[in-house]
Amino acid sequence: MKKLLFLVSYLFHPIFIPIMGTLLYFWLGNSYLAVEQVYLVVIQVSIIMVFIPICFFYLLRTMGKVSSIMLHDVAQRKLPLAIQIVLTALLLAKSVTADVLPELYHFFFGGMVSSALALMLALVRIKASLHQMGMAALWVFTIGLSVHSQTNALYLVAALTFLNGIVAASRLQMEAHTGKELLIGGLCGLLPQLVIWPYWL
């Protein structure tokens, strides 16, 4: 069971949430892009939000700035979160724009706000669960997409609800977070997505 929960922590690491949200958007959303354009967006999100952050992580680890991809030490979170905010802003400015992909744009905008909240908390040495932040944001975005596209995604929402619980359990089992830190992280992910609902629903 411990090995399974350990695997869950890696499979649903916050670095993979952007690509998960993008794939869910094209699956549930009413995108009018051609298949080639969809592939291009997925590749751009993968490069900017997954591969570049991974490269930065290895650079930071080489420099001794971070010790683990899980960022257990709250002091080590500041620079990775700042980099994530900058990369998200770049994605929104150049690739996922509000006029072409409004739903996905607001998902990433909400994610950028969540990262900013987590960064501000890290500056005052308050540790928020980034795993729970990402999963909560993905959960709310999926609910919004199902409403927006009038798609019955009940089973998907239920599965994500279950996964939220599994990820929380994995973080507790690994002693990476307390219940309070999980709650703070969940709120950091959930609230920005809820606040921007009226702008795209």
C-alpha positions, -999 to 999 in steps of 0.1 A, spaced: 0 0 0 29 24 8 44 18 -26 11 25 -43 7 58 -24 43 67 -31 36 61 -68 5 83 -67 26 112 -53 48 110 -84 20 104 -110 0 133 -97 29 156 -90 19 193 -96 42 196 -125 19 172 -145 -13 191 -137 -10 216 -166 -8 189 -192 -37 169 -175 -58 200 -176 -50 206 -212 -59 171 -222 -92 173 -202 -100 206 -220 -97 191 -254 -116 160 -244 -145 178 -227 -144 213 -241 -159 227 -274 -126 235 -291 -129 244 -328 -92 239 -334 -80 216 -361 -63 184 -349 -29 198 -359 -35 229 -338 -46 207 -308 -13 188 -311 6 220 -313 -10 234 -281 -4 201 -262 33 202 -273 37 238 -263 21 232 -229 43 201 -224 75 220 -232 68 252 -213 50 237 -183 66 203 -179 100 199 -197 114 233 -190 105 232 -152 122 197 -151 153 212 -166 152 240 -141 148 215 -113 180 196 -123 198 229 -127 187 240 -92 196 206 -77 231 208 -93 235 243 -77 223 229 -43 192 251 -43 168 222 -40 172 186 -27 141 168 -40 115 173 -67 89 171 -39 103 203 -24 99 192 12 117 223 26 95 253 24 125 276 18 134 256 -13 100 263 -29 105 301 -35 126 299 -67 107 270 -84 74 287 -77 87 320 -91 99 302 -122 65 285 -126 47 319 -124 70 333 -151 66 303 -174 28 304 -170 28 341 -179 48 333 -210 24 305 -220 -6 328 -216 11 356 -236 23 335 -265 4 302 -267 -28 298 -247 -45 332 -253 -79 344 -241 -92 350 -276 -84 315 -290 -87 292 -259 -106 312 -233 -115 282 -210 -79 269 -210 -65 304 -206 -85 310 -174 -75 276 -161 -38 285 -164 -45 321 -151 -61 305 -120 -31 282 -117 -7 312 -119 -27 329 -91 -25 297 -71 13 296 -76 15 332 -65 -5 324 -33 18 294 -26 48 316 -31 35 343 -7 29 317 19 64 302 14 79 337 20 63 337 54 74 300 59 39 286 56 39 253 37 9 246 14 6 212 -3 13 218 -40 0 183 -48 -34 192 -32 -33 226 -48 -30 211 -83 -55 184 -78 -81 208 -64 -76 232 -93 -80 203 -118 -111 191 -100 -129 225 -101 -118 231 -137 -133 197 -148 -166 206 -131 -166 239 -149 -158 223 -182 -186 198 -179 -211 226 -172 -197 249 -199 -198 222 -226 -230 206 -212 -212 172 -210 -221 146 -185 -188 141 -168 -202 127 -135 -179 97 -135 -149 118 -143 -157 143 -115 -162 114 -91 -129 98 -101 -111 131 -96 -128 135 -62 -115 100 -53 -80 109 -66 -80 141 -45 -85 119 -14 -59 94 -26 -33 121 -32 -40 136 2 -36 102 18 -3 96 0 11 130 12 0 121 48 14 86 45 48 99 33 47 125 62 52 152 36 23 173 50 0 178 79 -38 180 75 -36 218 78 -10 220 50 -33 199 28 -62 221 35 -43 253 28 -30 238 -5 -65 227 -15 -79 261 -9 -51 278 -28 -60 256 -58 -97 257 -55 -105 293 -48 -88 310 -78 -106 286 -101 -139 293 -85 -134 331 -86 -127 331 -123 -157 309 -132 -179 338 -141 -154 350 -167 -157 319 -189 -186 298 -178 
